């Protein structure tokens, strides 16, 4: 992970990831009234040519059989009880509505809502039935029929039906956060054919991972929102159906989620051995150092350490020395968080890629790594770093076929070796790199006058790094010093969380650090980050303002790829095109997870392959708590 506590999005697992109508209608069940509620007489047989499955994945691969009993990374006999206390990176919150554009949502709201299917932490993109026990797929893959569990319930005891699922998909498409509504744009309809049958129709040419995005969306109670504004910011605890519900909270200071003892899905294979804590509590702190001091005092009990300096020098306090606090590392098998300083190319000063590249040469990563980060990280160059999706060497024949139609729209380097982050001599002021920067500025038509670098229009090159914390200040100040040597004036501006969110939504910044999350089989996130369609949509994740026809075409091809091999070629070609444009100054990534925790917890024999498993699989151990006489929360 990065050398800073990145801001969580709403929920990483929620945001992943005419013939058809006739086929769907062919097996619509007859229903009869019983107590005023329609109930299907029986689940109809699949229509001819339909495929029925207990799960979904991008390319159809599922490791778990239909009759699996539990995931392999859980302890089925894990006890229930105790509290897991964490500290989110966000400094505050002002709403429980985490699925719309307005407000700063509380961390953890995804714990409250169930979805049609839920992801296995042992597989890169496999989802298994939660509210939906099965799904049927039409031959043309444009109609997905989800067969819901009749026992599904909201936390007030009311039935969770296909009507609620259809309502949720439709309102998220219409009024949800732009990231979500964009994901669902190819959903033509979502309708309940019975209380336990949801039919979702997709537009022809729909994106490859749209079914996963549908299966992973939260399900809201249609009745609950009958007289409520779905888009409003609110601190009214919502009605959910998940394993937890909102408990005590103090706005901006903490929020607790209490386990629902009679959770309707607690005995399903996808839930066995999970949701073990009675309470999951998030403690908010406005400063990372204050948060660490609070952890040392036991105000919260587990943290993933994202600051190398703290990991290297900060664990010298009494509770660690006497063994009450433990540390461990585990390998990160995912594509790392792709982070860096992102240029806002909507601004005229950053319109020329040569100017952007020149600015990047002033950042001395090698000096920063050695002096500030204990050489604990690896430098990023690719948008798909540490994976087979990253472009390397010369383009393959498959990549050339994808790139050739856009030769006139892309730099020549796209057909050669991909651009790599520069490597300095580690001095902090590499003269060779600063000379390259000066030459690039000159090639872009910039001039120097009285020590000030002037853009071709005569305006001085000035900009600010926008942030909502001071975590990056130590990294940025030496960078600013080198820019000054080139005649460039840069500064850091720290704003509060609300202003920061608003300025990002309005693209009101020069340079901002960004974290992009790429899945093993990238899909909708590519459009969210790089498509012209999102470049000027307020609240969209395309912070750089990427708007390039060649990139659009490559994104579309990646979204349509039907095999892993085709997807790899598309992503490598896209990586070359993006890197050639110098949209960012790449940062670094951590090849391991660094976990610190008070010795209060039990853990399964092994962790999931693609997650730490802390929230989902650990449990409270009373004997350990007594042994260390823990007196925190």
N, C-alpha and C positions, 0 to 999 in steps of 0.2 A: 504494500500500500504506500501511499504518499507520505511525505514528511510533514503532513498537516492533517488535522481531523476534518475530512471533507464533509460537506453538507449532504445529509440524506435527502433523496427525493422522497416522494410520497410513500412508496413502498417498492423496493427493488423487485419483489416477486409479483407485485400487482401490475408493474409496468413492463414487464418484459420487454414479455413476450406475450327459362319457361318450362323446359323438361324437368328441371329440378323441382319446381313447384308441383308438377304432376306426380312425381315420385313421392314427394312428401305427403301429398294428400291421399295417396293410395293406401297408406297404412294408418291414417288418423283414426283413433279409437272412438267407438260410441261411448257416450258418458251418460250417467244418470244422476239425478239429484238425490243427495243424502244429507239431511241436516242443512240444506241450503248450499252445500259445497259439491262441485262436480268432481266425480271420482271415476277414473278409468276402470272399465270392467276388467280389462287384462291388457298386458303389454302385447301389442300386435307383433307378428313375425316381421323380420326385415323384408323390405321390398326386393325384387329381383335386382341383382347387381350391387346391392348395398354391402358395405363392409362394416361389421360391428366390432368395437374395440373397448377395452376397459381403460384405455389411456390414449394419449396423443404425444407425438414428438415430431420434430421438423421433417425427418425423413422416414418416419414409421418405426424406428427402432425402440423397443421397450425391453428393459432388462428383467422386469418383474412379470411373472405370469399372472393370468387372470385370478387365480386363487391364492395369491401371496398373502401371508399372514401379518407381516410387518416389514419395515425397512431394515436392512442389515446393519445400520449404524445406530440402532436404538437398543436400550435395555428395556425389554417388555415389562419387567418387574420394577421399574424405577418408582420409588415412592413419590407421593405428592406432598407438597408443603413448602413452607419457607418463602423467602423473598430473594429475588435476583434484582440488584440495584445497579443501574448503568447510568452513564452520563452521555447524552447525545452531543454531537459537535455543534448543533444549532444552539445559539445563545438564548433563544426564547421561543415562545409560541403564542398565538392569539386566536386560534380556532381549532375545532375538532373536525372541520370539514376539509379533508385532505385530498379531495378529488376534483377541486375546482381551482381556478386561477387566483382567486382572492385569498389574502391572509397568509400567515405563516403557520402551517399545520403542526400539531403536536406529533412528535415521533411516536411510532408504535400503533397508529390507528388501524393498520392492517390486521392487528391481532383481533379486532372486533368483528371483522367481516369474513364470511366464508365465500368461496368461489365455486364454480362448477367443478373444477379440478385443481389439484395442488401439485407442486413440483417435488420430485425426488431430489434430495441433496447429494445423491450418489451418481446421478446422471446429468449430463450437461443441459438437456432440454426435454426431459420426459415428464409428463404430467399424468397423474392418476386420479380416478374418480373420487370426488368429495361429495358435493351436493348431487352431481350427476354420477350414477353408477356405471353408465355406459354411454357411448356415442355411436351413432350410425352415420356413415359417410356415403353420399350418393356417388354413382360412377363418375360423374363429371367433377366431383369434389366442390360443388357449389352449394350443396345443402348438407348441413350438419344437424342431426337430430339428437338432442341430449335427453336421455331417459333419467329422470330425477328420482331420488330416493323419497319415498312417501313419508319417511320418518323425519325428514329435515324440518327443523324448527328455528324460529327466531327466539331470542332470549326472553320474550314475554310469553312464550308458549304457543304463539300463533304459527300455523303452518307456513313453511317456506315453499312456494310453488313456482311453477314455470311462469306464472303471471308476474311474479316478483323479478325473476331472472330477465324476462323480456323487458319489463319496465326499466331495469337497471342498465341494460345494454343500450336501450333507446335514449335514455336521458343522459348517459355518459357521452354518447355520440353527439347529442344536441347541445348539452350544456357543460360537459366535463372539461377538465383542464385541456388546453390545446394539444398537449402531448398525447392524451388519451383519445380525444376526439379524432385526431389524425390517424391513430392506430385503427380506429373503427370505421374510417370513412368508406370502406368497401363492404360494410355490412348493409345489405339492401333491406333486410327486414329481420326482426326477431319477434316471434309470435308464440303464444301458448296454445297448443292444440288440445291440451288437457292439463289438469293440474300438475301432472308429472311428465309432460312431454313438451319440450322447447324446441322449436324449429328455427334455425338461423340460416338465412339465405345470403349468399355472397355474390358480389358483382363479378361478371366474367373478367379475367385478368387480375383477380385479387392477389394480394401479396401472399407469399408462401407461408408466412407464420401467422396470418390472421386467425386461423382457428385456435392457436395457442393463446393469442391475445384475448380472444373472446372467452376461452375457458378459464382465464386467470383473472378476470375482472371481478371486483367486489359485487356482492348481491345485496341490494337494499330492499327494505320493506316498502312495497307500493302503498300500503295503507298508511304507514308512518309519514310518508312524504305527501300525502293527499292535501294537507293544508299547510305545508312548509315550503319555503323558497329553497330549492336545491342548491342554488348558487350562493346563498348567504353564508357569511362567516358567523360562527356560533360556538358558544361554549356549553351548549346543551348536549349532554352525553347521548350519542345516537343509539338507535335500536339496531343491534347486529345479530348475527347468528353464530359467531365464532367462539373459540375456546375462552376468550377473555372479554370483559366489559370494562368500561371506564369506571374507576373507583374515585378515591380522593384525588384532588388536584388543587394547585395554587397557581394561577395563570403566570407563566413565565418562570416559575421556580421548580415545580415538579408535577408529574402526573403518574398515577398508579393505575395499573390494569389488574383487575381481580379475576382469578380463574373461575369459570362457571362450572360448579361441581356436576351438574346434570347435563353438561354439554352433549347435545344430541349425537355427535359424531365420535365421541371419545373412544368407542370400541372398534371403529373402522380400522382396517390395516394401515391406512395413511396417517392415523393418529396414535396408534399404540406406542407407548414408551415416550410420548412427547407431551408438551404442555404440562410440565411437571411442577412448576412453581405456583404457589398459591397467589403470589403477587409479583408482577414485573413492574419495576418502578424506574422512571427516568428523572434524574436530578439535573437541573439546568444551571450552568455557570457561564458568565459572560467572558471568562478569560481561561485559557488553557492551563496556565500555571496554577490558578486558583482551583481549577478542577483537580489537578494532580494532588495538591495539598489536601483536598477533601477526600480523595481516594486513600491517601496515606492515613487519614484519620478514621476511615471506615464509613464515610458518608455514602459511598457506593462501593460495590464489592467486586466488580470485574471491569476491565478496560482493555481494549486493544490499543497497544502503544504505537502511535504513528509518528512519534518524534524521536529520531535516532539519538539525539543528544540526551534526552531524558532516559531512554533505555540504557545508554552507556554510562551515565553519571548520576542519575536521579535515584536509583534504587539502593540507597544507603541508609534508609530510615529504620528505626527499631523493629517494626513489625516484619520487615523483610529479613533483617539480620537474624531474628529469632525464629523464622520459619512460619510465621502466621500468614504472611503473604508469599505466594509462589509465582514463579514465572515459567513460561514455556514458549516454544516456537513450534509451528507446524508449517509444512510447505504449502504454498498457494498454487493450486493447480489450474486456476482460472486465468483467462486473459487479464492482465492487471488493469487497475483503474488508469485510464489514459488521461494524464493530466498535463497541463502546461499553461503558459500565458497566451491567451487568445487575443489576436488583433481584431478590432472592430473594423472590418473592411468597408463598412458603409461610410466611414469617414474618409474624406478626400486625402488626408495626409498619409493614409495607409493603402491607397489604391494601387500603388506600384509594388509588385512582389519583391523587386530589388531593394526597396526601402525596408520592407519587412525583414528580408534576409539580413541586411546590414545591421539592423538593430539586434538581431539574434546573435551576431558574432561578438557583440560586446558582453555577452553573458559567459563567464568563465565557470563552466560546470565542474571541471576537475578541481579547481581551487575550492569551490563551494563544497564539493563532496568531501574533500579531505579535511577542511577546516571547520565546517559546520555540521556535517552529517556523518562523520566517522566512517566514511566509505562504506556505508551500510546499504546503499542503493545501487541500482543499475540505471543507466541513462536510457531514455525513451527516444526512439527515432520514428517508429512506425505507429500508425493508428490501430494496428493489430499486434502490438508488441508481444514477444514471447509466445508466438503461435505460428502455425503453418500458414496462416492467412497473410502474414507480413511479407512484403516484397523483398526479395533478395537477389543480387546478381542481375544478370540480363533477363529480360522478359522471356517466358516460355512461349512456345508456339501458340498455346491457348490464349495467353495474355495478349500476344501480338494481334490475334484475330479480333479480340475485343477492343484494342486500342487503335488499330489502324484507321477505322472510319473517322476518328477524331484527331488525326495527325495535325491538321491545320489549326486546331483549337488548343493544342497542348504544346508545352515546351519540348524541344528535342530530347532533353534529358530523360523524358518519360520512356523513351525507347532504349535507354542505356541503364547504367547503374542508378538505383534510387538514391535520392538525396539523404545524407546522413547528418545527424547532429554533429557540429564541429567539435574537434578534440583539441584542447589547449595544452600549453606547456605547464599549466598549473601554477603559474606565477601570480595570477590575479589580474595581470595586465599583459596578455599575450600580444606582443607587437605585431606578429604576423597576422593574427586574426583581426586586430584593429585596422591594419593596413587593408585587408580585404574588405572590411566594412567601409572604409573611406572610399575605396575604388568603386564599390557598389553604389554608394551615394552619388558619386560623380557620374557614373553611367546612367543613373536615373535622372540626371539633370540638376542635382543639388549643387549648391555652391557654399563656400565659407566666406563670411564677412565679419571682421572684428571678433573672430572666435565663435561665431554663431552659425550653425548649419541652416541654410535657407532652402526651402523646397523650390521646385521650378517656378511656382507662382510668386516667389519672394517672401512667403510667410515663413517664420522660424519653425523648425520642427520641435514641437513641445507636446508632451502628453503626460497622462497620469495613470498609475496602476491603481485600480479601484479594488477595495477589499472591505470585508466587514470584521476583520480581526487583524492583529499584528503578527500573526504566525509567520508570515513570509517576509517581514521587514528585514530580518538578518540576511536573507538571501537576496533581497532586492536592492539594498543600499549599495553594495559593491558593484552591482550591475549599473545602477544610476551613475556611480562615479566614473565608470568606463564610458558610459554614454556622454558624459560631460566632456571627456577628452576628445570626443568626435564632434563637439559643438551642439549636442542634443540636450535639451533640458527636459528632465523627467522628474516626477515626484510621486509620492505615495499618498493616497487619500483613503482614510478609514471612515466608514459611515456605519450607522446602526443597522440592525438586521432588516427593519422595515424599509428603510431607504435603499439599502443594497438590493433587496428583492425587487423593488419598484424600478430601480435603474436598470437592472438586468432585463426585466420584462419589457421595458421601453427601449432597450439597446442604447442606453444613455451612458456610455463609457468609452474610454480609449482602449485600454488593455485590462483584461480581467483574468484571473486564474480560473480554469474550468476543469471539470472531471467528467470524462465520458466513459460510460460503462458499455463495453462491447461483449456480446455473448459469443459462445463458441460457433454458433450458426447465426451470424448477424442478419437482422431483418429490418423491422420498422425503425430501429435506432439509427440506421443509416440515413433514412429519409429525415428523421428528426434532427440529426446533426448537420447534414450536408446538402439537403435538397433546396433548390430554388423556391419550392413551394412553401418552405418554412422560414425563408430568409427574412421576411418582413411581417411575420405573424407575431404580434406581441405575446410574450410568454413562452415562445418556442425555444427549443434547445439549440438552435443554430446560432450560437452567439457570435461566431466569426462573420456571419452574413454570407456564407458560401452560396454563390449563385453562378453556376458554370454549366453550360449545356452538356459538355462531355461528362462531367461528374454526375449530372442528372441521369444521363443515359446509362452510365455504369451502375449507379444505384438501382435503377429500375431492373437492370439485368440481374443484379445480385438478389433482388427481391423475388425474381421469377425463377431463379435457379432451382432445379428439381433434383439435383444430386449433389453430394458433398464435393465431388471433384469439380463440378461446374462452379459451385459457390466459392471454392478456394481460388480458382482462376479469376473470378469476378472481383473478389476482395483484394487480391494482389494487384490487379490492374487499377482498381480504385485507389489503393494505397499509393501507387506510383503517381497518379494524377493529383491527389491531394497534397502529397509531399512536395510536388513540383511547384505548388502555388505559395508555399511559406505562410500558411494561415496562422501559424502558432510558433511559439518557442517551447519545445518539449521540455518537460521536467524529468522525473525519475520515478522508479517504482521499487517496491519492496518485494523480493521473491519469497518472503515468508510472512506468516501472521505472528505477531508478537503479543502474547496474552499475559496479563498480570491479573491475579485474583486472590482474594482472601481465601484461606484454606477451609472453605465451608461446603464444598460441592462434591458430589459424585459425578462420574463421567462414564459413558459406555466404554467398551473395550477398544473401540476405534472411533475416530471422528469421521464424519461424512467426507467424501472425496472432494467436494466443491463448496464447502462451507465449514466454519468453525464448529457449528452445532451448539453453541453456548445456550442461546435462548430456547432452542427447540428440543435439545436432548439432555442437557445437564439437569441435575436435581440437587435439592438441599439435603445436607447430611447432618442430622442432629448431633451425632456423636462427635463429628469434627468441630462443630460449633461449640460444644461443651468443652472440648479439649483445649481450644485456644481461648476460651472464655470471651467469645466475641460479644462486644457490647455496642456494636453499630446498629444499623437499622435491621 
